[in-house]
């Protein structure tokens, strides 16, 4: 298993995603992850101290990619409606392209172990903070009605996660249509609920 440490960690994470999503985190064994990755069990422990650390690393890597999307959009000149649409497109395209990872994230998001819960909450607080910033920006630019940005941020994340769970439980032939249509439908729903009625500018 050649390559830089970051590449080796990624190989282990990808193997763990497949094993965790098939067997569940608590039923999975390090030996199974090693076999899936094509490495010796001891190699795993050169990079991760435990299964919990692998799982947290998976969440952190995924959250970092999503946070980078937020950071790029927050500093862009796009209007808020377009930023909302692009965030949703990124989210649902990742669900579509990385089904095993999406299933794992949702599974462990709603049923975390006690030792993992606080770390997961910290990651979600960071995501909420970015959504809150986006809403606050809209208020300051007079595109978004007066509201409580943090409450709205939690509500929006809840709506998106609920639809994500629903989509992933659908039969395969129906799931893709939901994932394809969700960004536009949710963007309309969110913007219609948030835009300032006396300001029709959306671009």
Secondary structure, DSSP 8 states (H G I E B T S, - for coil): --S-HHHHHHHHHHHHHHHHHHH-TTT--HHHHHHHHTS-HHHHHHH-SSHHHHHHHHHHHHHHHHHHHHHHHHTS---HHHHHHHHHHHHHHHHHH-HHHHHHHHHHHHS--HHHHHHHHHHHHHHHHHHHHHHHHHHHTTSB-S--HHHHHHHHHHHHHHHHHHHHHS-HHHHHHHHHHHHHHHHHHHHHHHB-TT-----
